[in-house]
Amino acid sequence: MKSSKILVLLLGFAFVLALAGIVQAQESDETVVCAVGGKEMKKSEVKVTHEYKGKTYYFCCENCKEAFIKDPEKYTQEKVHEGHMHASDHAEDTVVDPVCGMKIKKSDAKATYEYNGETYYFCMEGCKEKFVKEPDTYVTKAGEMVTCPVSGKKIKKSDAAGSHEYNGKTYYFCCANCKEKFTKNPEEYTKKNGEPKTCDEGCCSTIKK
């Protein structure tokens, strides 16, 4: 009788551990948004977190966390500041133009097009026209990996916060601040060998104008 009770307890304990593992796996797959840079990521991909007023905020890098700590109120308001998408925004409302790589809200899209059962959104009619002519080309390119020339991060083109053409080459960025720094001084972030400059100045921190 005693051994039976022990066995029941062990089975119950194993069940609790298994259930906890399932819950943890589900949480790690949950999509969150960097409170500063606006990058969408899974919880398992989060680099750092910070708790503020009883709520946990997630960040794609240490620089974003530092920017948040310096001025948390700026990033906890229910609106978008200087091109940054906050955690309060619904990720499903934000899409990427598959042609130019720009992140836009569905409601701001100037045109849409359905291809292979999926709807694509565009920032302008010109992007839609290019997509319609060669849809397979842009669908494939959207999944390509590129490197942000400012931070050096590897990102999918479809996840890029924006793009900029310089000297005949298109560059993609992990956040709006990286794009702004690049456009102000592109020579600083481009080298002859094409390798990105190491981000050592807080690229994802808020840029003061």
C-alpha positions as CSV (number, residue, x, y, z in Angstrom):
1,M,0.0,0.0,0.0
2,K,2.8,2.4,0.9
3,S,4.7,1.7,-2.3
4,S,1.5,2.4,-4.3
5,K,1.1,5.8,-2.7
6,I,4.7,6.7,-3.5
7,L,4.2,5.6,-7.1
8,V,1.1,7.8,-7.4
9,L,3.0,10.7,-6.0
10,L,5.8,10.2,-8.4
11,L,3.4,10.0,-11.3
12,G,1.7,13.2,-10.2
13,F,5.0,15.0,-9.9
14,A,6.1,13.9,-13.3
15,F,2.8,15.1,-14.8
16,V,3.2,18.5,-13.2
17,L,6.8,18.8,-14.6
18,A,5.6,17.8,-18.1
19,L,2.7,20.4,-17.9
20,A,5.2,23.1,-16.8
21,G,7.4,22.3,-19.7
22,I,4.6,22.6,-22.2
23,V,3.5,26.0,-20.7
24,Q,7.1,27.2,-20.8
25,A,7.5,26.1,-24.5
26,Q,4.3,27.9,-25.4
27,E,5.5,31.1,-23.7
28,S,8.9,31.0,-25.5
29,D,7.0,30.9,-28.8
30,E,4.9,34.0,-27.9
31,T,5.6,37.0,-30.1
32,V,6.6,40.2,-28.4
33,V,7.8,43.6,-29.6
34,C,11.0,45.5,-28.5
35,A,9.7,48.4,-26.5
36,V,12.2,50.8,-28.1
37,G,13.2,49.5,-31.6
38,G,9.8,48.0,-32.4
39,K,11.4,44.7,-33.6
40,E,9.0,41.7,-33.5
41,M,10.6,38.6,-32.0
42,K,9.7,35.4,-30.1
43,K,10.3,35.4,-26.3
44,S,13.0,32.8,-26.8
45,E,14.9,35.4,-29.0
46,V,14.7,38.2,-26.5
47,K,18.1,39.5,-25.4
48,V,17.2,41.4,-22.3
49,T,14.1,42.4,-20.2
50,H,13.2,45.1,-17.7
51,E,10.3,45.4,-15.3
52,Y,8.6,48.8,-15.0
53,K,5.5,49.5,-12.9
54,G,4.8,45.8,-12.6
55,K,5.0,45.1,-16.3
56,T,7.9,43.3,-18.1
57,Y,9.3,44.9,-21.2
58,Y,11.3,43.1,-23.8
59,F,14.3,44.3,-25.9
60,C,16.2,43.2,-28.9
61,C,19.6,44.5,-27.6
62,E,21.2,46.1,-24.6
63,N,21.2,49.6,-26.2
64,C,17.4,49.5,-26.4
65,K,17.1,48.5,-22.8
66,E,19.4,51.4,-21.8
67,A,17.4,53.9,-23.8
68,F,14.2,52.6,-22.1
69,I,15.7,52.9,-18.6
70,K,16.8,56.5,-19.3
71,D,13.2,57.6,-20.3
72,P,10.7,54.8,-19.7
73,E,7.7,57.1,-19.9
74,K,8.6,57.9,-23.5
75,Y,8.2,54.3,-24.5
76,T,5.2,53.3,-22.4
77,Q,2.7,55.7,-23.9
78,E,0.0,54.3,-26.1
79,K,1.3,55.8,-29.4
80,V,4.2,55.7,-31.8
81,H,7.2,58.0,-31.3
82,E,9.6,58.9,-34.1
83,G,9.0,55.7,-36.1
84,H,9.2,53.3,-33.1
85,M,6.5,50.8,-32.7
86,H,5.7,50.0,-29.0
87,A,4.5,46.9,-27.4
88,S,1.1,48.4,-27.1
89,D,0.7,48.2,-30.8
90,H,-0.8,45.0,-32.2
91,A,1.8,43.1,-34.2
92,E,-0.8,41.7,-36.6
93,D,-1.6,45.3,-37.7
94,T,2.0,45.9,-39.0
95,V,3.1,44.4,-42.3
96,V,6.1,44.7,-44.6
97,D,6.0,45.9,-48.1
98,P,7.7,42.9,-50.0
99,V,9.1,45.2,-52.6
100,C,10.8,48.1,-50.7
101,G,10.9,46.4,-47.3
102,M,9.1,49.3,-45.5
103,K,7.1,48.5,-42.4
104,I,3.6,49.9,-42.6
105,K,0.3,49.5,-40.9
106,K,-2.4,47.7,-42.8
107,S,-4.6,50.7,-42.6
108,D,-1.9,52.9,-44.1
109,A,-1.3,50.6,-47.1
110,K,-1.8,52.4,-50.5
111,A,-2.5,49.1,-52.3
112,T,-3.0,45.4,-51.7
113,Y,-2.6,42.2,-53.9
114,E,-3.6,38.6,-53.2
115,Y,-1.1,36.0,-54.4
116,N,-1.2,32.2,-53.6
117,G,-3.9,32.8,-51.0
118,E,-2.0,35.5,-49.1
119,T,-2.6,39.2,-49.1
120,Y,0.4,41.5,-49.6
121,Y,0.4,45.2,-48.6
122,F,2.2,48.0,-50.3
123,C,3.3,51.5,-49.3
124,M,2.6,52.8,-52.8
125,E,1.1,51.7,-56.2
126,G,4.5,51.6,-57.7
127,C,5.6,48.8,-55.4
128,K,2.4,46.8,-56.1
129,E,3.0,47.1,-59.9
130,K,6.6,45.7,-59.5
131,F,5.2,42.9,-57.4
132,V,2.5,42.0,-59.9
133,K,5.1,41.7,-62.7
134,E,7.4,39.3,-60.7
135,P,5.6,38.1,-57.6
136,D,7.8,35.0,-57.1
137,T,10.9,37.1,-57.1
138,Y,9.7,39.3,-54.2
139,V,8.2,36.5,-52.2
140,T,11.5,34.7,-52.3
141,K,13.5,37.8,-51.5
142,A,11.4,38.6,-48.5
143,G,12.8,35.5,-46.8
144,E,16.4,36.3,-47.5
145,M,18.8,37.1,-44.7
146,V,20.5,40.5,-44.8
147,T,22.8,42.4,-42.4
148,C,21.9,45.8,-40.9
149,P,24.9,48.0,-41.8
150,V,24.8,49.9,-38.6
151,S,24.2,47.3,-35.9
152,G,25.6,44.3,-37.8
153,K,22.5,42.2,-37.0
154,K,21.3,39.4,-39.3
155,I,17.7,39.9,-40.2
156,K,15.2,38.7,-42.7
157,K,14.3,41.2,-45.4
158,S,10.7,40.8,-44.4
159,D,11.6,41.8,-40.8
160,A,13.6,44.9,-41.8
161,A,12.4,48.2,-40.2
162,G,13.2,50.0,-43.4
163,S,15.6,50.2,-46.4
164,H,17.7,52.8,-48.1
165,E,19.5,52.8,-51.5
166,Y,23.0,54.2,-51.6
167,N,25.5,54.0,-54.5
168,G,23.2,51.6,-56.3
169,K,22.9,49.2,-53.4
170,T,19.9,48.7,-51.1
171,Y,20.6,48.5,-47.4
172,Y,18.2,47.0,-44.8
173,F,17.9,48.0,-41.1
174,C,16.9,46.3,-37.9
175,C,15.3,49.5,-36.5
176,A,14.3,53.0,-37.4
177,N,17.2,54.5,-35.6
178,C,19.7,52.5,-37.5
179,K,18.2,53.7,-40.8
180,E,18.3,57.3,-39.6
181,K,22.0,57.1,-38.6
182,F,22.9,55.5,-41.9
183,T,21.1,58.1,-44.0
184,K,22.8,60.9,-42.1
185,N,26.3,59.5,-42.7
186,P,26.3,56.5,-45.1
187,E,30.1,56.6,-45.6
188,E,30.6,55.8,-41.9
189,Y,28.8,52.5,-42.2
190,T,29.9,51.3,-45.6
191,K,33.3,49.8,-46.4
192,K,35.0,48.6,-49.6
193,N,34.6,45.0,-48.5
194,G,30.9,45.4,-47.8
195,E,31.2,44.4,-44.2
196,P,29.0,46.3,-41.6
197,K,30.6,48.6,-39.1
198,T,30.4,47.4,-35.6
199,C,27.7,49.1,-33.6
200,D,29.4,50.6,-30.6
201,E,27.6,53.8,-30.1
202,G,24.1,52.6,-29.1
203,C,22.6,52.4,-32.6
204,C,19.2,51.5,-31.3
205,S,19.1,54.2,-28.7
206,T,16.9,57.2,-29.4
207,I,18.5,59.8,-31.6
208,K,18.2,63.3,-30.2
209,K,17.6,65.9,-32.8
